[in-house]
Amino acid sequence: MKYILENPVSGHIGQQKYKTTILWRNGELITDEPEKLGGKDLGPDPYTLLISSLVSCTLATLRMYIDKKELNIDEIQVSANMYLRIEKEQVVTYFDREISFGQAVEEDTVLRLQQIADECPISKILKGNAIVNTTMKTNP
């Protein structure tokens, strides 16, 4: 098994309700829950982080492709959101993603860029099967 990240992302929470500190390779970021859920909204909540991963991965993947193919597209914008729906007594998660360009783009190019966006690694993870393995540790 080879991990994608050289070092794992880690985090901790203290006594302040819902405020977490997430450590990543170049620093740290604060996450929190919105005030309506009892947090102080000091940082993005987990849903926002998940959707942000889809947005940033889509943007980077499209930029790589556009640059490689030397397409004349200066600006890309992506917005996304998610919702849950009960189907056949199971919760199904839907992600809506909108991609726009700051200029006119030919229809065949737009169709190809949509295919490329669907191939971004985070899109593939969200559409595929994921398994979360958890180990528990206690410090005596």
Backbone torsions as a table, in degrees:
resi	resn	phi	psi	omega
1	MET	NA	134.4	176.7
2	LYS	-124.4	120.8	179.3
3	TYR	-70.5	151.2	177.3
4	ILE	-72.7	-39.9	-179.9
5	LEU	-93.8	139.3	177.4
6	GLU	-62.2	-41.3	176.8
7	ASN	-125.7	142.0	-178.7
8	PRO	-67.7	152.3	169.0
9	VAL	-77.2	136.6	178.7
10	SER	-133.7	165.3	-179.4
11	GLY	-156.4	166.1	175.2
12	HIS	-150.1	159.2	177.5
13	ILE	-134.7	139.5	177.4
14	GLY	-105.6	-140.6	-176.8
15	GLN	-83.5	-19.5	-179.4
16	GLN	-71.6	121.9	-172.6
17	LYS	-54.7	117.3	171.5
18	TYR	72.4	-9.2	178.2
19	LYS	-77.2	122.7	177.4
20	THR	-120.4	155.0	172.7
21	THR	-113.3	122.9	-179.9
22	ILE	-106.7	126.4	179.7
23	LEU	-102.7	129.8	177.3
24	TRP	-131.2	178.0	-169.0
25	ARG	-55.1	-29.1	-176.3
26	ASN	-116.3	13.2	179.0
27	GLY	156.6	-148.5	-179.3
28	GLU	-142.1	157.7	173.9
29	LEU	-139.3	154.7	-178.9
30	ILE	-100.4	135.1	170.6
31	THR	-118.2	157.8	-178.6
32	ASP	-161.4	169.0	174.7
33	GLU	-98.1	155.1	176.5
34	PRO	-62.3	158.4	179.7
35	GLU	-58.5	-36.8	-178.0
36	LYS	-64.8	-16.2	176.8
37	LEU	-106.2	9.4	175.8
38	GLY	100.1	-1.8	177.1
39	GLY	-89.8	-169.8	177.6
40	LYS	-115.4	5.8	177.2
41	ASP	56.7	41.8	-178.0
42	LEU	-81.2	-11.1	179.9
43	GLY	-165.5	179.3	-179.3
44	PRO	-65.2	148.8	175.3
45	ASP	-87.1	169.1	-177.2
46	PRO	-57.3	-37.3	177.8
47	TYR	-64.0	-42.2	179.0
48	THR	-63.0	-40.0	178.0
49	LEU	-63.8	-42.2	179.0
50	LEU	-62.4	-48.0	179.7
51	ILE	-65.8	-37.0	176.7
52	SER	-61.3	-36.5	176.7
53	SER	-61.8	-42.5	178.1
54	LEU	-64.6	-44.4	-179.2
55	VAL	-63.5	-49.7	-176.0
56	SER	-67.7	-37.6	179.0
57	CYS	-66.4	-41.2	177.7
58	THR	-60.9	-47.4	-179.6
59	LEU	-61.2	-46.9	-178.1
60	ALA	-66.1	-41.2	180.0
61	THR	-64.3	-44.5	178.2
62	LEU	-64.1	-42.5	-180.0
63	ARG	-61.8	-42.3	178.6
64	MET	-59.6	-45.8	-178.9
65	TYR	-66.1	-46.4	-179.3
66	ILE	-60.2	-43.4	178.9
67	ASP	-66.8	-42.5	-179.4
68	LYS	-62.8	-40.4	-179.2
69	LYS	-86.4	0.4	179.6
70	GLU	53.4	43.7	175.9
71	LEU	-79.8	146.1	-178.5
72	ASN	-89.9	71.9	177.7
73	ILE	-127.0	110.1	-174.4
74	ASP	-82.1	-35.8	-171.3
75	GLU	-134.2	138.2	175.4
76	ILE	-127.7	137.2	174.3
77	GLN	-125.8	138.1	177.2
78	VAL	-131.0	132.6	170.2
79	SER	-126.8	148.0	-177.7
80	ALA	-149.8	157.0	174.7
81	ASN	-153.5	174.6	-179.5
82	MET	-141.7	157.3	173.8
83	TYR	-147.6	162.0	-179.3
84	LEU	-113.1	144.0	179.5
85	ARG	-140.2	140.8	175.3
86	ILE	-87.4	122.6	177.7
87	GLU	-134.8	124.6	-179.6
88	LYS	52.0	44.9	177.6
89	GLU	62.6	22.5	175.0
90	GLN	-128.9	147.8	176.1
91	VAL	-81.8	125.6	177.9
92	VAL	-115.5	132.3	-180.0
93	THR	-96.5	129.6	176.9
94	TYR	-114.3	136.9	173.5
95	PHE	-113.6	127.9	172.9
96	ASP	-106.4	128.4	-178.3
97	ARG	-129.3	132.5	176.7
98	GLU	-119.4	127.7	180.0
99	ILE	-115.6	129.3	178.3
100	SER	-135.2	157.9	-178.0
101	PHE	-121.9	150.5	-177.5
102	GLY	-78.1	14.9	-176.7
103	GLN	-159.8	171.7	175.8
104	ALA	-71.3	138.5	178.7
105	VAL	-132.5	137.3	-178.1
106	GLU	-60.5	145.9	-174.4
107	GLU	-58.4	-42.1	179.8
108	ASP	-65.2	-34.2	176.8
109	THR	-69.1	-40.4	178.4
110	VAL	-60.9	-43.7	179.1
111	LEU	-62.3	-41.4	178.5
112	ARG	-66.4	-40.6	179.1
113	LEU	-65.5	-33.1	175.3
114	GLN	-64.7	-40.8	176.3
115	GLN	-61.9	-42.3	179.2
116	ILE	-63.7	-43.4	178.9
117	ALA	-59.7	-39.4	179.7
118	ASP	-68.3	-16.2	179.2
119	GLU	-95.2	0.8	178.4
120	CYS	-62.7	143.0	-173.9
121	PRO	-53.5	-38.4	-179.1
122	ILE	-70.4	-38.2	174.6
123	SER	-57.5	-44.7	-178.6
124	LYS	-64.7	-39.1	177.3
125	ILE	-64.0	-45.9	-177.6
126	LEU	-66.0	-31.2	180.0
127	LYS	-85.5	-18.7	-173.0
128	GLY	-97.8	-161.6	177.3
129	ASN	-97.3	129.6	177.0
130	ALA	-124.2	142.3	177.4
131	ILE	-121.6	130.8	177.1
132	VAL	-106.2	115.0	176.1
133	ASN	-95.8	128.6	-177.6
134	THR	-122.4	131.5	170.2
135	THR	-117.3	144.6	-178.8
136	MET	-110.6	137.2	177.9
137	LYS	-131.0	145.6	172.4
138	THR	-124.3	145.6	176.5
139	ASN	-105.1	114.4	-177.9
140	PRO	-65.8	NA	NA
